[in-house]
Amino acid sequence: MPLLSLRRRAVPWERQRSTWREARPGSIAGALKRAQGRPSGNWYVVGASRSLSGDGKLARTVAGQEVVVWRGPDGRLVGGPGICPHMGAPLRDSPVCRGTLVCHWHGLALDGDPQGGWSPLPVHDDGVLVWARLDAVGGEEPLDEPVVPRRPEPSRALTAVYTGVGACEPEDVVANRLDPWHGAWFHPYSFVDLTVLDAPDGPDGAVDDGPDALIVDVSFKVAGRLVVPVRAVFTTPDPRTVVMRITEGEGTGSVVETHVTPLDADGAGRPRTAVIEAVVAASHRPGFAVVRRAAPLLRPLVRAAAGRLWRDDLAYAERRWQLRSTGRFPG
């Protein structure tokens, strides 16, 4: 595929080929259920590795459990419950001082080892994202490490992590990502000429460990009629992750990983879900070294582009949850 292409047969949005017949609800539901049947080992993404430089920390409520993660005095990743066992202080508000998290209520000092009734949780840094293992939440057979998708070497790639939150459940976000047919209709500012070449169409509810991939040809809009055509493959390595990998065209090998983490309920009692999306972009072109050097300037732009897409896609996921929760979801 060419690096850039000029669309010579551009058509207005309303005249593009409809995709509603191809976007079969049963196929999407079947792919979702197969994803839900894959093991996660009880690992949940907490946030971006880059957030833990120096005395930084990550604090998040995962499925109702407060979790805090930081780097200990020796630089190793440590984490555990975000509620101080002494009198319940929120450790998310406590500072990390030279690798020790110090409770701001009464000074309980935590360096990652058991102390004062506080016990650590298994945590993992894959170089882009930080994970925590919550066995009481997941209820699965634990795995020593999370199922991290194959990705370009971060040191040779441009990486950026976007985080957004929606009033829905994880399955609503995963279902959105398993519906690429909406791309050019719902996101015309980013995608054009989208064609789904192959999609699994097994029986609803079937669970297997075999390949389950959506293959898509799509063009990313650059400016006017100038586009970047690529072929992308969507897969679900675990119940809360959808990976889009570019297999042909510019950036072959690059991935966009969409991870979803259940949080807690909002003030209205609605479930909340975090979307933590990692973009790991790579290219064999010599000029990509310049792109990597400009990473500090480019990361905010990548996050802004992801944010624009997720403004729409979270609305999709929230709408899906609203209909499901009131028994009005079609089918």
Protein Blocks (a to p, Z undefined) as FASTA:
>chain_A
ZZbdcdfkbccfklmccfklmmgfklmmmmmmmmmmpceklpacfbdfklmgcjbdcddd
eehiacdddddfkopacdddfbdfknopafklpcceehiacdfknopacehiaeehiacd
ddddehlaccdddfklnopacdfbdcddddddfklcccddddddddddfklmmmmmmmmk
lmmmmmmmlgghiacfbdcfbdehiacfbdcdddddddddfbhjbccddddddddfbfkb
ccdddfbdehihiacdddddddbddfkopacdddddddddddfbfklmmmmmmmmmmmmm
mmmmmmmmmmmmmmmmmmmmmmmmnopagZZ
